[in-house]
């Protein structure tokens, strides 16, 4: 566990973790990635290919069943849900992705908001309070990465979750999934919001 935490710290430093808190962008500061790849394949970071653990999750799958038995503790509220997956909430791109999720005025108040990362739960809570994003429910896959491995969202060697966004219907079925091809860019959160709102009709 100690080795894993040290490795994560080193990775985060190389990804330029430093960021100013409570400064939500008015418009995306980073590129918005329109592409989506299949879980369990490979993503890129600045053009460098990073392999993902072999696992799977697809549109039409039950997210609730995929999360079961992974130690994630995911508590589905039987509501349309947007799930934002980030490598670490303390990096610039991840922070912006989380601000968009928590502050978008286009998201209906009926939609449940969730962020999943491998940050320690204490770090997630600190971030939520400092960034004033307590309207989001946070889940951590920090212990063993079982959720990331099962779904094909965990990066091999780096042992961090890749960047993605899901939309679930009221039954917990995946209706939209974007796993970005380049993790230094934001997912298309606008599209995810549109899908979530359409599921409320």
N, C-alpha and C positions, 0 to 999 in steps of 0.2 A: 504493500500500500504506500509506504514512504517513497519507494522508487517511482511509483506511478505519479504521485503528487509532485515530486521534483521534476519529472519529465514534462508534466503538464505546465509547470511554472516556466521552464525553459522555452517550451514551444510558444507560450503566450508572450514572452518577452520578445521573441523573434518576430512575432506578428504585430509588434508595436501596440502594446496593450494600453498605453497611457491615453487618457481621454478626459475631457472636462465633464463633470456630472451636471445633470439638470439642464442640458443644452440640447433639447430636441430639435432636429433639423426641420426647417420649414419645407424643404424639398430634399429628395435624396442626395446625399453628399457623395455616394458611391454609385457605380454602375448598377443598373437593374438587369439581371440575367433573365432572358426569356426562354432559355433552353431548359429541358428537364431530361435527366438520365435515369436509367433503371437502378434501383437499389441493388447492392451486391456487385457492382461493376467497378468503376473508377471515376474519381472527380479530379479536377485540376486546381492547383493553388499557384497563381502567378504563372500558369503554363506548365508547371511540373505535375506529372500524373501521380495520384495517390490512390492506392487500391483500397477498396472497401471489403469488409468481411462478407462472406457469402451468406446472405439472408434475403428475405423478400417481404415486400408489402406493396400492394397494388390497389388501384381504384376498384371498389367492390368488396375489398376485404373488411373484416371487422377489426377496427383499431383496438377495441376493448380486448378482443381475444388475443391479438398480437402482443399486447402489453401485459397480459396475464402471465404470472409465473416468472416475471423478469426482475421483480424487486422494485419496479418503478413506483408502485403504489398508486397508479392512475385511477382516479375516482371520476367516472363519467357521470355527468349530471342530467343525461337525457335531454340535452339541448344541442342545437347547432353549435359547433365548436371549431374555432381556428386554432391549430396547433403549430407554433413556431419552433423549429428545431435549430439550435445554434451551437457552434463549437464551444464558446465561452462568452458569457454576458459581459465580461470585462474587457472585451476587445472592441475596437471602434465600429466595425461593421455589425457585429452582434448587438451592440448597444443600440445602434440606429434601428436595426430590425425590430428590436423589442420596443423601442419608443414608438415606432410606426404602429405596431400591434396595439399598444396600450393607449395611444393618443389619437388615432384616426377617428375623425368625426363621421366618417362614412360607415362605420361598423354599427349595426343595430345594438342597442343595449340588451337585446334578447340573446345575443351571441356570447357564448362562453369563450374566454381567452386563456390560452395555455402556452407556456414556454417550457421546453425540455432542453437540458444541457447536462454536461458532466461536472459542472461546478458543484462544490460542496453546498448542501442546503443552507448553511449559515451564510455563505457568500451570496447565494441567491436572495436571501432575505435582506441582507445588507444593501444589495443593489436595489431591490424593490423599494425600500424605504428612502434611500438616498435619491433615487431617480423619480420618486413619487409615482411608481407604477404598481401599486398594490391592487389594482383591479385585474391583474393577471395572476393565474395560479401557476406556480412553479413546481416542476418535478425534476429530480436529479437521478441520472443513471451512473452516478460516480463509483459505486462499489465495485461492480464487476463488468459493467458495460453490456449486460445481458440483453437489454432492450435493443441497443444499437446493433449487436451481433445478430439477433433474431430477425430484425427488420432489414439488415444490410445497409444500415446508416452509420456504422462505426468505421472510422478510418484506421486501417492497419498501421502498426508501428507508432503512429501519432496517438492512437487510442482516444481520439476525440470524436464527437458526433459531427457529421457533415452538416451542411446548411440546407434546410428544407422548410416547406410549409404544407400543411394538410388542412382540409376542411372535412368535417364529419357531419352527417345528418343527425337527426334526433335519435336514431337507432345505433349510432356509433359506427356507421359504415363510411368508409373513405369515399368521398365524392369528388375530391380534387386533391392532387398531389403534385408538387413540383420539388424535385431534388436538383438543385442548381448544378450546372456543369462546372462552374468556376466559383470556388468558395470565397474568393475575395470580393464577390459581388453580391448584391441583395437579391432575394427572390422577388417575384412579381406579386407583392403583397396586395396591390390594387385588384388583381385578378382574383385572388383568394377572397378578398372582401366581397367582390361582386357575386361570387359563387355562394358565399355564406348567406348573403342577403336574399338571394334567389331561393334558397332552401326554406326560408321563413314563410313563403307565400303558400 
